[in-house]
Amino acid sequence: MPDTLPPVPPKKKGLARLLAAAGYSIAGLRSAFASEEAFRLEVFTLCLAVPLALWLGESTVERLLLIGSVLLLLIVELLNTAVEAVVNRVGLEFHELSRQAKDIGSAAVFICMGLVAMVWVALLI
C-alpha cells in the first residue's frame, strides 16, 4: 500500500468549472431523490406548492415567500442528508456524537417545516 495519495487533477477554471459544478449539483439532486424518501416528499410538496402559490399569492412578494419557504425546506433537507452521509462514512457503529449530529440535522429540517407552515398560514389566512 503506497504512503502517498494519488495526484489531484488540476482544477478547472472559467466556464469548464461552472459546468462541472452544475454537473456535481445535478448528481447531488439525483442522489438525494433516489435515496431519501423525505426529499422525494418535499419535491412533491414543491410541485403542489408552486402552482398554489402562483394562484393564491396576491403579490409577487407573497408568491416568492410561499415558494421560497418550500425551496428553503429542500435546501435544509439536502444539508441534513449530507451530514448523515458524512456521519455514516465515518462509521456505522453507534456513537453519541454521531447521534447528536443526525438529531441536530433532523431538528433543522423540523424547524424549517414549522417556518413553511407559518409562512403559508400567515400569508393565506
Helices and strands as residue ranges (DSSP letters): H 14-35, H 37-56, H 60-90, H 96-124
